[in-house]
Amino acid sequence: MYSILPAFVSALFLGFGLYVLLTEGVTRLSVPFALMCLTTFAWQGTWAFLFQTSNPEVAGVLVKCGYFFILFLPTTYYHFVTEVAARRGEQPVLIASYGVSFVLAILLLATDEVISGYGTFFFGDYPRAGRLHPVHVVQTVLLAMRSAWLLISARSQSRARARRRLLDLSLVSLVFYSIAAVDYAVNYGWPFYPPGVLFIAASLGILAVTIVRHGLMRPYLIAATVAHEVATPLAAIGMHAEELGTALPELLRGYQLAVQHQLLVNGLYPGQSERLPTLASAIQRQVDSTSTVVEMSLASFTLDRLDRRSFVPHAIRECVEAALDRFPFSAPDRERVVVTPIDPSLRFSGSDSLIIFVIFNLLKNALHAIQQAGRGTIEISAMREGGYCVLRFSDTGPGIAPEVLPHIFDPFFSTKGHGNGAGMGLAFCRRVCEVFGGEIECESVPGERTTFTLRLPEPGSPADRALHDPPGRSRRWGTGQGYAG
């Protein structure tokens, strides 16, 4: 009778793991979840046989086989949490924890130091703790505490409501998972039926629903797939446009000569022959603009996974120049942008490509506002201020209405017409600044001016050192107060 529950739960966890793998595919998140389900499936399946056997030799083998999988459970859960919280910096701790589990597993199979036989209870046989069993208990407690800290930390840094909801569900799952540790008391002789599997079943059930129904990883997969699928034809269109731009002038010259010698009738409407040579460059500008959006979208979905230890100093002037060189301006628009002299030694710590994408977004928004108003200019400046590289991006367009200003950094918020913006540009800008340990804010006077101010830590500044501190030490994160999504 007592073996029915572990047998049922064993089958349930096999279903959980297969469900997520078949639904979401093999990803960085689904693999550790499947590992949790596999270890629980094997552990509970073994207990189903253990609670029924009356053969001492078989019981001794089953005890060690079942506990072999238990030793890896806390680490597989912690592995899953590091992926949910997008904390690549946890890899050394994760590898060390797997190492401890492997060492304990070897000692379990070779000695009686981890599990010393079994005790007999009303429900059947159950493993008895050996002298090294407390090492596994301590490991479990530390990993549970570390996992909670990672989830709470990720939640405090996230501004997206959907992601905060997902992290909340993961935290609830961790609480249920931690309660399962009550089973360790039975290892030390307490005579009660071990209920831990019920809490683990509830925990992994929450995670399975979170992963599949709430799309914990699907947005990343879809965005990456779409971006890669779009990038290939875009590159082909760009090459075709370049070829047209090279060949079209010669073709038009031959066409005009044929018309002059009356070899054919001119079928072009007035001015069309003058306009045709510009089409190739116009197509190329659109391709460049769309390619930039694709690259920025991919960067946006990987921001949380950036390894901050890879940040290096970059000159802000070079980033501004690179952004202006790459931005697909029309000729009149380029004349609207003025850059005040920037100190070449002024640097920030982070990624130059991400800051270029930020400048692209600010340029695009400012030009859209200026075009709507039919007037205005853009001024870009940078200076050093209190250990920060301060980049100011100001335009004399129509400004932003007071009731709109508090929402401009909210994801999916946009005042542009349908098809002109998805409302993710400024949300991306804020996320980049926060990842760098800085902030972005906006001031606007309707009808006069809008100014975006980015503050990015200079290399070696207190804010930069705080950003690179080991996990667990205090950090200063810019939040863009008043503009949070």
C-alpha positions as CSV (number, residue, x, y, z in Angstrom):
1,M,0.0,0.0,0.0
2,Y,2.7,2.5,0.9
3,S,4.5,2.0,-2.4
4,I,1.5,3.3,-4.4
5,L,2.4,7.0,-3.8
6,P,6.0,6.8,-4.9
7,A,5.1,4.7,-7.9
8,F,2.4,7.2,-9.0
9,V,4.8,10.2,-8.4
10,S,7.5,8.4,-10.3
11,A,5.3,8.1,-13.4
12,L,4.1,11.7,-12.9
13,F,7.6,13.1,-13.0
14,L,8.4,11.1,-16.1
15,G,5.4,12.8,-17.7
16,F,6.5,16.3,-16.4
17,G,9.9,16.0,-18.0
18,L,8.7,14.6,-21.3
19,Y,6.0,17.2,-21.5
20,V,8.4,20.1,-21.2
21,L,11.0,18.6,-23.5
22,L,8.4,17.8,-26.2
23,T,6.6,21.2,-25.8
24,E,9.6,23.5,-25.6
25,G,12.5,21.5,-27.1
26,V,16.0,21.2,-25.8
27,T,17.0,24.6,-24.3
28,R,19.2,25.9,-21.5
29,L,16.1,26.0,-19.3
30,S,14.3,22.7,-20.3
31,V,17.4,20.6,-19.8
32,P,18.0,21.2,-16.0
33,F,14.2,20.9,-15.5
34,A,14.2,17.5,-17.3
35,L,17.2,16.5,-15.1
36,M,15.2,17.3,-12.0
37,C,12.3,15.2,-13.3
38,L,14.5,12.3,-14.3
39,T,16.3,12.1,-10.9
40,T,12.9,12.3,-9.1
41,F,11.5,9.7,-11.4
42,A,14.4,7.3,-10.6
43,W,14.4,8.1,-6.9
44,Q,10.7,7.6,-6.4
45,G,10.6,4.5,-8.6
46,T,13.3,2.9,-6.5
47,W,11.4,3.8,-3.3
48,A,8.3,2.1,-4.7
49,F,10.2,-1.2,-4.8
50,L,12.0,-0.5,-1.5
51,F,8.8,-0.2,0.4
52,Q,7.6,-3.6,-0.8
53,T,10.7,-5.8,-0.6
54,S,11.4,-8.1,2.3
55,N,14.8,-9.3,1.0
56,P,17.6,-7.6,3.1
57,E,20.1,-7.8,0.2
58,V,17.7,-6.3,-2.3
59,A,16.8,-3.5,0.2
60,G,20.5,-2.7,0.7
61,V,21.0,-2.3,-3.1
62,L,17.7,-0.2,-3.5
63,V,18.6,2.1,-0.7
64,K,21.9,3.1,-2.3
65,C,20.4,3.3,-5.8
66,G,17.6,5.6,-4.7
67,Y,19.9,7.8,-2.7
68,F,22.3,8.1,-5.6
69,F,19.7,10.2,-7.4
70,I,18.7,12.2,-4.2
71,L,22.3,13.5,-4.0
72,F,21.9,15.3,-7.3
73,L,18.4,16.8,-6.7
74,P,19.4,20.0,-4.9
75,T,22.1,20.8,-7.5
76,T,19.8,20.2,-10.5
77,Y,17.3,22.6,-8.9
78,Y,20.0,25.2,-8.3
79,H,21.1,24.7,-12.0
80,F,17.5,25.4,-13.1
81,V,17.4,28.6,-10.9
82,T,20.6,29.9,-12.4
83,E,19.0,29.8,-15.8
84,V,15.7,31.3,-14.7
85,A,17.6,34.2,-13.0
86,A,20.0,34.4,-16.0
87,R,23.1,34.3,-13.7
88,R,25.9,33.0,-15.8
89,G,28.4,34.1,-13.1
90,E,27.1,31.2,-11.0
91,Q,28.8,28.6,-13.2
92,P,31.8,28.1,-10.8
93,V,29.5,27.5,-7.8
94,L,27.3,25.2,-9.9
95,I,30.3,23.1,-11.1
96,A,31.6,22.9,-7.6
97,S,28.1,21.7,-6.4
98,Y,28.0,19.0,-9.1
99,G,31.5,18.0,-8.0
100,V,30.4,17.6,-4.4
101,S,27.4,15.5,-5.5
102,F,29.7,13.3,-7.6
103,V,32.1,12.8,-4.7
104,L,29.3,11.9,-2.3
105,A,27.8,9.6,-5.0
106,I,31.1,7.7,-5.3
107,L,31.4,7.4,-1.5
108,L,27.8,6.3,-1.3
109,L,28.4,3.4,-3.7
110,A,31.8,2.4,-2.3
111,T,31.4,2.9,1.5
112,D,28.8,3.2,4.2
113,E,29.8,6.8,5.1
114,V,26.9,8.6,3.3
115,I,24.2,6.0,3.9
116,S,24.7,3.4,6.6
117,G,22.3,0.7,5.7
118,Y,18.6,1.2,6.4
119,G,16.0,1.3,9.1
120,T,12.7,-0.6,9.2
121,F,9.5,1.4,9.7
122,F,5.8,0.8,9.5
123,F,5.8,1.7,5.8
124,G,8.9,-0.3,4.9
125,D,12.7,0.1,4.8
126,Y,14.3,3.6,4.6
127,P,17.9,4.8,4.3
128,R,19.8,5.5,7.5
129,A,22.2,8.5,7.6
130,G,25.9,7.8,7.7
131,R,28.7,10.0,9.1
132,L,29.0,12.1,5.9
133,H,25.3,12.5,5.3
134,P,25.3,15.9,7.1
135,V,27.5,17.2,4.2
136,H,24.6,16.6,1.8
137,V,22.2,18.2,4.2
138,V,24.4,21.3,4.5
139,Q,24.8,21.4,0.7
140,T,21.0,21.3,0.3
141,V,20.4,24.1,2.7
142,L,23.1,26.3,1.2
143,L,21.8,25.7,-2.4
144,A,18.2,26.5,-1.3
145,M,19.3,29.7,0.3
146,R,21.5,30.6,-2.7
147,S,18.6,29.9,-5.1
148,A,16.2,32.1,-3.1
149,W,18.8,34.9,-3.2
150,L,19.2,34.6,-7.0
151,L,15.4,34.7,-7.6
152,I,14.8,37.6,-5.2
153,S,17.7,39.5,-6.7
154,A,16.6,38.9,-10.3
155,R,13.0,40.0,-9.3
156,S,14.3,43.3,-7.7
157,Q,16.2,44.2,-10.9
158,S,13.4,43.3,-13.3
159,R,11.0,46.0,-14.4
160,A,8.9,43.8,-16.7
161,R,5.7,42.6,-14.9
162,A,5.5,39.3,-16.8
163,R,9.0,38.4,-15.8
164,R,8.4,39.4,-12.2
165,R,5.4,37.1,-12.2
166,L,7.4,34.2,-13.5
167,L,10.1,34.8,-10.9
168,D,7.4,34.9,-8.2
169,L,6.1,31.5,-9.3
170,S,9.7,30.1,-9.3
171,L,10.1,31.4,-5.8
172,V,6.9,29.7,-4.6
173,S,8.2,26.5,-6.2
174,L,11.4,26.8,-4.3
175,V,9.5,27.2,-1.0
176,F,7.6,23.9,-1.7
177,Y,10.8,22.2,-2.8
178,S,12.6,23.3,0.4
179,I,9.8,21.9,2.7
180,A,10.6,18.5,1.2
181,A,13.8,18.5,3.3
182,V,11.6,17.2,6.2
183,D,12.4,13.7,4.8
184,Y,15.9,14.0,6.2
185,A,14.5,13.5,9.7
186,V,13.5,9.9,8.7
187,N,17.1,9.3,7.8
188,Y,17.9,10.0,11.4
189,G,15.3,7.6,12.8
190,W,12.1,9.6,13.1
191,P,9.3,7.2,12.4
192,F,6.9,8.9,10.0
193,Y,6.0,8.3,6.4
194,P,8.3,10.7,4.3
195,P,6.0,13.3,2.8
196,G,8.7,15.2,0.9
197,V,7.7,13.8,-2.5
198,L,4.3,15.6,-2.2
199,F,6.0,19.0,-1.9
200,I,8.5,18.2,-4.7
201,A,5.6,17.1,-6.9
202,A,3.8,20.4,-6.2
203,S,7.1,22.4,-6.8
204,L,7.9,20.8,-10.1
205,G,4.3,20.9,-11.2
206,I,4.3,24.7,-10.7
207,L,7.5,25.0,-12.7
208,A,6.1,22.8,-15.5
209,V,3.1,25.0,-15.8
210,T,5.3,28.1,-15.6
211,I,7.6,27.0,-18.3
212,V,4.9,25.9,-20.8
213,R,1.7,27.9,-20.1
214,H,3.4,31.1,-19.0
215,G,6.1,31.0,-21.7
216,L,9.1,31.2,-19.4
217,M,11.4,30.5,-22.4
218,R,9.2,30.7,-25.5
219,P,9.7,34.5,-26.1
220,Y,13.5,34.0,-26.3
221,L,13.1,31.0,-28.7
222,I,10.6,32.8,-31.0
223,A,12.6,36.0,-31.0
224,A,15.8,34.3,-31.9
225,T,14.2,32.2,-34.6
226,V,12.4,35.1,-36.2
227,A,15.5,37.3,-36.0
228,H,17.7,34.6,-37.7
229,E,15.0,33.9,-40.3
230,V,14.7,37.6,-41.2
231,A,18.4,38.2,-41.2
232,T,19.2,35.9,-44.1
233,P,16.7,37.4,-46.7
234,L,17.7,40.9,-45.5
235,A,21.3,40.2,-46.4
236,A,20.3,38.9,-49.8
237,I,18.1,42.0,-50.4
238,G,21.1,44.2,-49.5
239,M,23.4,42.4,-51.9
240,H,20.8,42.7,-54.7
241,A,20.4,46.4,-54.0
242,E,24.1,46.9,-54.2
243,E,24.2,45.1,-57.5
244,L,21.4,47.2,-58.8
245,G,23.1,50.4,-57.7
246,T,26.2,49.4,-59.7
247,A,24.4,48.3,-62.9
248,L,21.5,50.7,-63.1
249,P,23.4,53.9,-64.1
250,E,24.9,52.0,-67.1
251,L,21.5,50.5,-68.1
252,L,19.8,54.0,-67.9
253,R,22.6,55.5,-70.0
254,G,22.0,52.9,-72.7
255,Y,18.3,53.4,-72.4
256,Q,18.6,57.1,-72.9
257,L,20.9,56.6,-75.9
258,A,18.4,54.3,-77.5
259,V,15.6,56.8,-77.0
260,Q,17.8,59.6,-78.5
261,H,18.4,57.5,-81.6
262,Q,14.7,56.6,-81.8
263,L,15.4,52.9,-81.3
264,L,12.5,52.7,-78.8
265,V,9.8,55.0,-77.4
266,N,10.5,56.5,-74.0
267,G,8.0,54.8,-71.7
268,L,9.2,56.4,-68.4
269,Y,7.1,59.2,-66.9
270,P,8.8,62.6,-66.4
271,G,11.5,62.5,-63.7
272,Q,11.5,58.8,-63.3
273,S,14.8,58.3,-65.0
274,E,16.4,60.7,-62.5
275,R,14.7,58.9,-59.6
276,L,15.6,55.3,-60.5
277,P,19.3,55.6,-59.5
278,T,18.4,56.6,-56.0
279,L,16.1,53.6,-55.4
280,A,19.0,51.2,-54.8
281,S,20.5,53.4,-52.0
282,A,17.0,53.9,-50.6
283,I,16.5,50.1,-50.4
284,Q,19.9,49.7,-48.9
285,R,19.0,52.3,-46.2
286,Q,15.9,50.3,-45.3
287,V,17.8,47.1,-45.2
288,D,20.4,48.6,-42.9
289,S,17.7,50.0,-40.7
290,T,15.8,46.7,-40.5
291,S,19.0,44.8,-39.8
292,T,19.8,47.1,-37.0
293,V,16.3,46.4,-35.5
294,V,16.9,42.6,-35.8
295,E,20.3,42.9,-34.1
296,M,18.9,45.1,-31.4
297,S,16.0,42.6,-30.8
298,L,18.5,39.7,-30.3
299,A,20.6,41.9,-28.0
300,S,17.5,42.8,-26.0
301,F,16.7,39.1,-25.3
302,T,20.2,38.4,-24.1
303,L,20.7,41.4,-21.9
304,D,20.0,39.5,-18.7
305,R,22.6,36.9,-19.6
306,L,25.5,39.3,-20.1
307,D,28.6,38.4,-18.2
308,R,29.5,41.8,-16.6
309,R,33.1,40.6,-16.2
310,S,33.4,40.9,-20.0
311,F,32.8,44.7,-19.8
312,V,35.7,46.8,-21.0
313,P,36.2,50.6,-21.4
314,H,34.9,52.3,-24.5
315,A,35.3,55.9,-25.7
316,I,31.9,57.5,-25.8
317,R,32.9,59.7,-28.7
318,E,33.8,56.7,-30.9
319,C,30.4,55.1,-30.1
320,V,28.6,58.3,-31.1
321,E,30.6,58.6,-34.3
322,A,30.0,54.9,-35.2
323,A,26.2,55.3,-34.6
324,L,26.0,58.4,-36.8
325,D,28.0,56.6,-39.5
326,R,25.8,53.5,-39.5
327,F,22.4,55.2,-39.0
328,P,20.3,55.1,-42.2
329,F,19.8,58.9,-42.4
330,S,18.1,60.6,-45.3
331,A,20.2,63.6,-46.5
332,P,18.1,66.3,-44.8
333,D,17.9,64.4,-41.5
334,R,21.6,64.1,-41.2
335,E,21.9,67.9,-41.3
336,R,19.6,68.2,-38.3
337,V,22.1,66.4,-36.0
338,V,24.8,68.4,-34.2
339,V,27.5,66.9,-32.0
340,T,29.4,69.2,-29.6
341,P,33.1,68.3,-29.1
342,I,33.5,65.3,-26.9
343,D,36.7,64.6,-24.9
344,P,38.3,61.5,-26.5
345,S,39.4,60.2,-23.1
346,L,35.8,60.1,-21.8
347,R,35.0,56.4,-21.4
348,F,32.4,54.2,-19.9
349,S,32.5,50.5,-18.9
350,G,30.2,48.2,-20.9
351,S,29.5,47.2,-24.5
352,D,30.0,49.6,-27.4
353,S,27.5,47.8,-29.6
354,L,24.7,48.1,-27.1
355,I,25.3,51.8,-26.6
356,I,25.3,52.3,-30.4
357,F,21.8,50.6,-30.4
358,V,20.7,53.0,-27.6
359,I,21.8,56.0,-29.7
360,F,20.0,54.5,-32.7
361,N,16.8,54.4,-30.7
362,L,17.2,57.9,-29.5
363,L,17.9,59.1,-33.0
364,K,15.0,57.3,-34.5
365,N,12.6,58.7,-31.8
366,A,13.9,62.3,-32.1
367,L,13.7,62.3,-35.9
368,H,10.2,60.9,-35.8
369,A,9.1,63.7,-33.5
370,I,10.8,66.3,-35.6
371,Q,9.2,65.1,-38.8
372,Q,5.8,65.1,-37.1
373,A,6.4,68.7,-36.0
374,G,8.0,69.8,-39.3
375,R,10.9,71.5,-37.4
376,G,13.7,70.9,-34.9
377,T,17.3,69.9,-34.5
378,I,19.2,67.3,-32.4
379,E,22.2,68.0,-30.2
380,I,24.4,65.3,-28.7
381,S,26.9,66.1,-26.0
382,A,28.9,64.2,-23.4
383,M,30.8,65.1,-20.2
384,R,32.4,63.7,-17.1
385,E,30.4,64.1,-13.9
386,G,31.0,62.5,-10.5
387,G,32.5,59.3,-11.8
388,Y,30.0,58.9,-14.6
389,C,30.2,59.4,-18.3
390,V,27.1,61.6,-19.0
391,L,25.7,61.5,-22.5
392,R,22.9,64.0,-23.3
393,F,20.7,63.7,-26.3
394,S,18.5,66.7,-26.8
395,D,16.0,67.7,-29.6
396,T,14.0,70.8,-30.2
397,G,11.0,68.9,-31.4
398,P,7.4,69.1,-30.1
399,G,8.3,67.7,-26.6
400,I,6.5,65.1,-24.6
401,A,3.1,65.7,-22.9
402,P,3.3,65.6,-19.0
403,E,0.8,62.7,-18.8
404,V,2.8,60.6,-21.3
405,L,6.3,61.3,-19.8
406,P,6.0,58.9,-16.8
407,H,5.3,56.0,-19.1
408,I,7.8,56.4,-21.9
409,F,10.1,53.6,-20.5
410,D,7.3,51.1,-20.1
411,P,7.6,48.1,-22.4
412,F,5.1,48.2,-25.3
413,F,4.1,51.8,-24.6
414,S,4.0,53.9,-27.7
415,T,2.4,57.1,-28.9
416,K,3.3,56.3,-32.5
417,G,0.7,55.1,-35.0
418,H,0.2,51.5,-35.8
419,G,3.1,50.1,-37.7
420,N,5.5,52.9,-36.6
421,G,6.8,51.4,-33.3
422,A,6.3,48.5,-30.9
423,G,7.1,50.5,-27.8
424,M,10.2,48.6,-26.9
425,G,12.9,51.1,-27.9
426,L,13.1,53.2,-24.7
427,A,12.5,50.1,-22.6
428,F,15.6,48.6,-24.2
429,C,17.6,51.8,-23.6
430,R,16.7,51.7,-19.9
431,R,17.7,48.0,-19.6
432,V,21.0,48.6,-21.2
433,C,21.8,51.5,-18.8
434,E,20.8,49.4,-15.8
435,V,22.9,46.4,-16.9
436,F,25.9,48.8,-17.1
437,G,25.2,50.0,-13.6
438,G,23.9,53.4,-14.8
439,E,20.6,55.0,-15.5
440,I,18.6,57.0,-18.1
441,E,16.1,59.8,-17.5
442,C,14.1,62.2,-19.6
443,E,13.1,65.8,-19.2
444,S,10.8,67.5,-21.6
445,V,9.1,70.9,-22.1
446,P,6.1,70.5,-24.4
447,G,6.6,72.6,-27.6
448,E,10.3,73.4,-26.8
449,R,12.7,70.6,-26.0
450,T,13.2,66.9,-24.9
451,T,16.5,65.8,-23.3
452,F,17.5,62.2,-22.5
453,T,20.4,61.9,-20.1
454,L,22.4,58.7,-19.8
455,R,24.8,58.2,-16.8
456,L,27.2,55.4,-17.3
457,P,30.0,54.4,-14.8
458,E,33.5,55.4,-15.8
459,P,36.1,52.6,-15.6
460,G,37.4,52.3,-12.1
461,S,34.8,54.5,-10.6
462,P,33.0,53.4,-7.4
463,A,29.9,52.5,-9.4
464,D,31.9,50.4,-11.8
465,R,33.7,48.6,-9.0
466,A,30.4,47.9,-7.3
467,L,29.1,46.4,-10.5
468,H,32.0,44.0,-10.7
469,D,31.9,42.9,-7.1
470,P,31.4,39.2,-6.4
471,P,27.8,38.1,-6.0
472,G,26.5,38.8,-2.5
473,R,28.2,42.1,-2.1
474,S,26.3,45.4,-2.4
475,R,25.8,46.9,-5.8
476,R,24.5,50.2,-7.0
477,W,21.9,49.9,-9.8
478,G,20.5,52.8,-11.6
479,T,16.7,52.6,-11.8
480,G,15.6,55.6,-13.7
481,Q,13.3,56.6,-10.9
482,G,9.9,57.8,-12.1
483,Y,10.1,56.0,-15.5
484,A,10.0,52.4,-14.4
485,G,7.9,50.0,-16.4
